[in-house]
Amino acid sequence: MFGNSAENRNTAPKPGDRVSSQAVEDTFRDCFDFVKRTIRVGGGGAEVTLCFLDSLVNGEAVASTVIRPLTDSLRFTGTAAAGEIAGKMVSGVTYTATVKRRDSLRDTVTDLLNGYCAVILDAEGAAVTFEVKSTDARAVEAPKEEKVIKGSKEAFTEVLKTNVTLVRRRLRDPMLKAKTVTVGDRSATAVAIVYIQGFTKPEMVAEAEKRLSAIRSDGVITAAAIEENIADQPISPFPQLIYTERADKFCLNLLEGRVGIIADGLPLGYLAPGTFSQFFKVPEDAANHFMIASVLTFLRYAAMVITLILPAFYVAVAIYHHEMLPAKLMESVIEAKKSVPFPTAAEVTLMLIAFELLQEAGLRLPNPVGDVVSIIGALVVGQAAVEARVVSPIVVIIIAVAGISGSAMPSQDMASALRISRFVLVILSIVGGLFGIVMGVVMLVWHLSTLETFGVPYMTPFAGGDRKKTSRALVRKPLNT
């Protein structure tokens, strides 16, 4: 936004640039962590240049697995030509497991940025790179955002190889494939496409690779850089990709034929296609008794209806349709509204906004402070508002029930989309009462029915007409049937 990106791109290495120690040094000029030193092969033979970025490599590994073998005179006896030196390094003179010969400056620089050290032979115009990545990374921990009741306590980290390892530990199948695509002109982020050959449709894998390769961005640092670029309709607030930080949930979805996407630097995995019913499932459904899992699934769908409809329904009844309420309940509502200075529409709207502010404050503040703010806001401020007769008790109850129902959603992305839809339905109920709500629900169902995710209708299996598949989305059958 503030830099001269065109000028920066002109100084970046091009695919055809020749490898030289000076060119590598010029590329990393003004980088304090760039290290360059000259080494005599075999202790007194030809000179080569060793380069690496100290912040990305393990210094002990560089010394023991690269420098020590290179300076051993017995390993390079009679070797003088640069081509012979490069050949010996590639054939196994050093101790590193991953060795690559690079003939272009761009490939050499890419390896350096990925935790390799490079031995540059200026006379040959080539380099040999060795993987000596630093192992400093966050350890595998329990999931923090997705609570685990009966399941694995291992969550994804920011390291791509670690995440793929967590998947392979659970799916020891040679048909488990992991392709990599490099995304981001500046970040050069490695993104793995994970799938089980024979379970996942080949065209779905090809589509995922095509969409990732088509991303045009300087950097893939946040989840939105991937999410919004590969979703079918990014304008829609409803999620079209399943994301999870749980390795067991990721593997369960791979076994259902989905394609997984794991990006280096992001402690989560994406799964496609993400249909509507999948956002109401949790891994514990497969771990619990089938009757308990089925009842809880129905409860989540009921919570969706409550959080979406209840505030709008109350506004419509209180403003337009008084006859729908029982006489005693209507008397209670009227009695509570007598001393409140605001109309019902303003009252409900302001309470919904206040609830969203409290929820956002609880998320953004540090955990101890956020919990305190949520409790004070819900109890103290809410009670004080009722006692001060700013809002009526019935509105507080309605908003609280709708908020709690929204929190029952397993997917936070789906919960956020329902919150936006809830505001829209409240506005329509203010304008048209129950007719406005019905029109809003019809438009919502129409919108969901027109969505697709990786070529699969979003409302699958509800819109397919297959009763067996529809029942499977709502009821979990015993595993032995």
GIPE-V959498 format. One record per residue. SS is DSSP state (h for helix, s for strand, l for the rest). PHI is phi in degrees with one decimal (* if undefined). OMEGA is omega in whole degrees, 0 to 359 (none if undefined). Layout:
# GIPE-V959498
ss=(SS & SS)
phi=(PHI & PHI)
omega=(OMEGA & OMEGA)
This chain:
# GIPE-V959498
ss=(l & l & l & l & h & h & h & h & h & h & h & l & l & l & l & l & l & l & l & l & h & h & h & h & h & h & h & l & l & l & l & l & l & s & s & s & s & s & s & s & h & h & h & l & l & l & s & s & s & s & s & s & s & l & l & l & s & l & h & h & h & h & h & h & h & h & h & h & h & h & l & l & l & l & l & l & l & l & l & l & l & h & h & h & h & h & h & h & h & h & h & h & h & l & l & l & l & l & s & s & s & s & l & l & h & h & h & h & h & h & h & h & h & l & l & s & s & s & s & s & s & l & l & l & l & s & s & s & s & s & s & l & s & l & l & l & l & l & l & l & l & l & l & l & l & l & l & l & l & l & l & l & l & l & s & l & l & l & l & h & h & h & h & h & h & h & h & h & h & h & l & l & l & l & l & s & s & s & s & s & s & s & s & l & l & l & l & l & s & s & s & s & s & s & s & s & s & l & l & s & l & h & h & h & h & h & h & h & h & h & h & h & h & l & l & l & l & l & l & l & l & l & h & h & h & h & h & h & h & h & l & l & l & l & l & l & l & l & l & l & l & s & s & s & l & s & h & h & h & h & h & h & h & h & l & l & l & l & s & s & s & s & s & l & l & l & l & l & s & s & s & s & l & l & l & h & h & h & h & h & l & l & l & h & h & h & h & l & l & h & h & h & h & h & h & h & h & h & h & h & h & h & h & h & h & h & h & h & h & h & h & h & h & h & h & h & h & h & h & l & l & h & h & h & l & l & h & h & h & h & h & h & h & h & h & h & h & l & l & l & l & l & l & h & h & h & h & h & h & h & h & h & h & h & h & h & h & h & h & h & h & h & h & h & l & l & h & h & h & h & h & h & h & h & h & h & h & h & h & h & h & h & h & h & h & h & h & l & l & l & l & l & h & h & h & h & h & h & h & h & h & h & h & h & h & h & h & l & l & l & l & h & h & h & h & h & h & h & h & h & h & h & h & h & h & h & h & h & h & h & h & h & h & h & h & h & h & h & h & h & h & h & h & h & h & h & h & h & h & h & l & s & s & l & l & s & s & l & l & l & l & l & l & l & l & l & h & h & h & h & h & h & h & h & l & l & l & l & l & l & l)
phi=(* & -104.4 & -97.0 & -94.4 & -66.4 & -63.0 & -66.9 & -63.4 & -65.8 & -67.0 & -92.0 & -75.2 & -61.5 & -102.7 & -55.4 & -92.0 & -66.2 & -78.3 & -79.3 & -155.0 & -64.6 & -69.0 & -65.6 & -65.1 & -64.4 & -65.7 & -63.1 & -104.0 & -63.8 & 69.9 & -107.8 & -65.4 & -90.3 & -80.8 & -118.9 & -135.2 & -146.9 & -95.7 & -128.4 & -93.5 & -64.9 & 72.8 & 88.5 & -164.3 & -92.5 & -66.2 & -92.3 & -128.8 & -112.7 & -99.8 & -128.8 & -165.1 & -100.3 & -61.6 & -76.2 & -111.1 & -114.4 & -95.3 & -59.9 & -65.1 & -67.2 & -61.5 & -67.6 & -84.9 & -100.5 & -120.5 & -65.7 & -61.2 & -63.8 & -66.3 & -93.5 & -81.9 & -66.2 & -68.4 & -78.5 & -122.0 & -62.3 & 75.1 & -100.4 & -127.1 & -72.7 & -62.9 & -63.4 & -68.1 & -63.3 & -62.6 & -63.2 & -68.1 & -64.5 & -70.1 & -79.9 & 124.5 & -69.1 & -86.9 & -99.9 & -78.2 & -79.4 & -112.0 & -129.8 & -134.1 & -93.2 & -122.5 & -111.4 & -128.6 & -64.6 & -62.9 & -66.0 & -64.4 & -63.9 & -61.2 & -63.7 & -61.0 & -74.5 & -105.1 & 89.3 & -103.1 & -109.0 & -121.8 & -102.8 & -100.3 & -108.6 & -61.3 & -65.3 & -89.1 & 65.8 & -143.9 & -142.6 & -117.7 & -109.3 & -126.7 & -78.2 & -137.8 & -62.1 & -71.7 & -94.0 & -70.0 & -161.8 & -67.7 & -71.5 & -67.2 & -122.7 & -75.5 & -59.3 & -102.0 & -87.1 & -109.4 & -70.4 & -110.3 & -105.3 & -132.0 & -177.7 & -69.2 & -100.6 & -102.1 & -116.7 & -64.5 & -114.6 & -85.9 & -99.9 & -60.8 & -63.4 & -63.6 & -65.8 & -64.8 & -62.2 & -61.3 & -72.1 & -67.4 & -64.8 & -95.5 & -120.9 & -84.5 & -126.3 & -63.6 & -82.5 & -75.9 & -109.1 & -142.4 & -84.3 & -119.3 & -129.6 & -92.3 & -125.3 & 101.1 & -64.6 & -100.4 & -76.8 & 47.3 & -78.1 & -82.2 & -121.5 & -97.9 & -101.2 & -108.3 & -160.5 & -106.3 & -64.1 & 103.1 & -98.1 & -93.3 & -64.5 & -58.3 & -67.7 & -71.5 & -65.3 & -63.2 & -66.8 & -63.4 & -65.1 & -63.8 & -68.9 & -67.6 & -67.7 & -84.1 & -67.1 & -115.7 & -152.9 & -68.0 & -147.2 & -107.3 & -110.1 & -106.5 & -65.2 & -64.4 & -61.6 & -92.0 & -58.8 & -74.2 & -88.1 & -115.8 & -72.4 & -64.9 & -131.5 & -65.9 & -71.2 & -67.0 & -73.0 & -81.9 & -67.1 & -117.3 & -128.8 & -84.0 & -118.7 & -153.1 & -101.6 & -95.8 & -68.5 & -68.5 & -64.5 & -60.0 & -69.3 & -59.3 & -73.8 & -63.1 & -69.9 & -90.3 & 96.9 & -85.5 & -104.4 & -101.8 & -130.9 & -124.4 & -106.9 & -64.2 & 98.3 & -114.1 & -83.1 & -158.0 & -125.5 & -103.1 & -133.3 & -134.1 & -81.0 & -104.4 & -84.5 & -56.4 & -66.8 & -69.3 & -79.9 & -112.8 & -110.1 & -132.5 & -59.7 & -65.7 & -60.7 & -83.7 & -96.2 & -80.4 & -60.8 & -60.8 & -69.6 & -63.8 & -62.1 & -67.2 & -64.1 & -65.7 & -64.6 & -59.5 & -64.1 & -66.7 & -65.7 & -64.5 & -62.8 & -61.3 & -64.0 & -65.0 & -65.6 & -85.2 & -101.1 & -54.9 & -61.0 & -66.1 & -63.6 & -62.9 & -61.7 & -62.5 & -69.5 & -68.9 & -95.0 & -112.8 & -124.0 & -61.9 & -66.9 & -77.1 & -89.5 & -59.7 & -58.4 & -66.1 & -66.2 & -64.1 & -62.5 & -64.4 & -64.3 & -64.3 & -62.6 & -69.7 & -85.0 & -58.1 & -96.3 & -91.0 & -77.6 & -99.9 & -68.4 & -58.9 & -60.7 & -66.8 & -61.9 & -66.5 & -62.1 & -64.9 & -68.1 & -63.7 & -64.1 & -61.5 & -63.3 & -64.7 & -63.7 & -62.2 & -66.3 & -67.3 & -62.8 & -63.5 & -77.9 & -84.1 & -74.9 & -55.5 & -51.4 & -62.6 & -69.2 & -62.2 & -64.0 & -64.7 & -62.4 & -63.6 & -67.3 & -63.5 & -63.9 & -74.2 & -92.8 & -67.7 & -65.1 & -61.5 & -65.0 & -64.6 & -65.4 & -68.8 & -65.9 & -79.9 & 61.5 & -83.5 & -129.3 & -88.4 & -59.2 & -63.1 & -69.2 & -60.1 & -65.1 & -59.6 & -67.4 & -64.7 & -63.4 & -64.6 & -66.6 & -63.8 & -63.7 & -65.2 & -72.3 & -78.0 & -71.3 & -65.0 & -102.9 & -68.9 & -64.7 & -66.7 & -61.8 & -66.0 & -64.3 & -68.0 & -65.9 & -64.5 & -63.5 & -62.5 & -62.3 & -63.0 & -66.6 & -62.8 & -62.8 & -66.2 & -69.0 & -65.9 & -79.1 & -129.3 & 64.8 & -62.7 & -62.0 & -64.7 & -63.5 & -60.6 & -62.9 & -65.0 & -65.2 & -61.9 & -65.0 & -65.9 & -63.7 & -62.5 & -62.5 & -64.7 & -72.2 & -89.4 & -75.3 & -132.9 & -134.1 & 54.6 & 81.8 & -107.1 & -56.9 & -63.7 & -89.5 & -60.6 & -98.1 & -67.9 & -94.4 & -88.2 & 81.1 & -93.1 & -66.9 & -64.2 & -67.6 & -64.4 & -65.4 & -66.7 & -73.0 & -105.1 & -124.8 & -93.0 & -80.3 & -56.4 & -67.4 & -92.0 & -114.0)
omega=(184 & 183 & 178 & 186 & 181 & 180 & 180 & 181 & 181 & 181 & 181 & 179 & 178 & 184 & 184 & 182 & 181 & 180 & 173 & 181 & 180 & 180 & 177 & 179 & 178 & 180 & 183 & 176 & 181 & 174 & 186 & 184 & 178 & 181 & 179 & 178 & 180 & 181 & 174 & 182 & 181 & 178 & 180 & 182 & 182 & 180 & 172 & 182 & 178 & 180 & 173 & 175 & 188 & 182 & 185 & 185 & 174 & 184 & 179 & 179 & 177 & 183 & 188 & 186 & 181 & 186 & 183 & 177 & 182 & 182 & 179 & 184 & 181 & 182 & 185 & 179 & 178 & 180 & 181 & 183 & 181 & 180 & 178 & 179 & 180 & 180 & 179 & 179 & 180 & 185 & 171 & 178 & 180 & 186 & 184 & 183 & 183 & 181 & 180 & 171 & 182 & 180 & 177 & 181 & 183 & 179 & 179 & 180 & 178 & 178 & 179 & 180 & 179 & 174 & 176 & 166 & 185 & 172 & 188 & 176 & 184 & 181 & 181 & 185 & 183 & 178 & 173 & 184 & 183 & 179 & 179 & 185 & 173 & 180 & 179 & 180 & 178 & 180 & 177 & 183 & 176 & 178 & 181 & 183 & 180 & 183 & 181 & 178 & 177 & 182 & 182 & 180 & 181 & 180 & 178 & 175 & 180 & 183 & 185 & 183 & 178 & 181 & 177 & 177 & 179 & 178 & 182 & 177 & 181 & 181 & 181 & 185 & 179 & 178 & 174 & 185 & 178 & 176 & 177 & 176 & 178 & 185 & 178 & 182 & 182 & 183 & 182 & 184 & 177 & 179 & 181 & 173 & 187 & 180 & 177 & 181 & 184 & 176 & 184 & 179 & 181 & 181 & 178 & 177 & 179 & 179 & 178 & 179 & 180 & 182 & 179 & 180 & 182 & 181 & 178 & 183 & 177 & 183 & 174 & 185 & 182 & 180 & 182 & 180 & 176 & 187 & 185 & 182 & 181 & 177 & 181 & 180 & 183 & 179 & 182 & 178 & 183 & 183 & 179 & 174 & 175 & 174 & 180 & 173 & 181 & 181 & 181 & 177 & 178 & 182 & 178 & 180 & 174 & 179 & 176 & 176 & 179 & 176 & 182 & 179 & 179 & 181 & 176 & 180 & 179 & 183 & 180 & 177 & 177 & 178 & 180 & 359 & 178 & 181 & 186 & 185 & 183 & 181 & 177 & 180 & 175 & 180 & 180 & 176 & 179 & 181 & 181 & 173 & 187 & 179 & 178 & 180 & 180 & 180 & 180 & 177 & 176 & 181 & 179 & 177 & 176 & 178 & 177 & 180 & 182 & 182 & 183 & 191 & 192 & 181 & 180 & 179 & 179 & 179 & 181 & 182 & 183 & 183 & 191 & 194 & 181 & 185 & 181 & 181 & 172 & 186 & 183 & 179 & 179 & 177 & 178 & 180 & 180 & 180 & 180 & 183 & 186 & 187 & 180 & 186 & 186 & 174 & 184 & 182 & 180 & 182 & 181 & 181 & 180 & 179 & 176 & 178 & 179 & 179 & 179 & 178 & 178 & 180 & 180 & 178 & 178 & 180 & 188 & 181 & 174 & 189 & 181 & 181 & 180 & 178 & 180 & 180 & 180 & 181 & 180 & 181 & 184 & 185 & 188 & 183 & 179 & 179 & 179 & 179 & 178 & 180 & 178 & 178 & 173 & 176 & 179 & 181 & 182 & 178 & 177 & 179 & 180 & 182 & 180 & 179 & 178 & 179 & 179 & 179 & 177 & 179 & 178 & 180 & 179 & 182 & 178 & 177 & 177 & 178 & 178 & 178 & 178 & 178 & 177 & 179 & 179 & 177 & 181 & 180 & 177 & 179 & 179 & 178 & 176 & 183 & 189 & 179 & 181 & 177 & 177 & 178 & 180 & 178 & 178 & 178 & 178 & 179 & 179 & 179 & 178 & 180 & 180 & 181 & 180 & 180 & 172 & 176 & 183 & 176 & 180 & 178 & 186 & 183 & 173 & 6 & 185 & 185 & 185 & 181 & 179 & 185 & 181 & 179 & 178 & 180 & 179 & 179 & 183 & 185 & 174 & 179 & 175 & 184 & 183 & 179 & none)
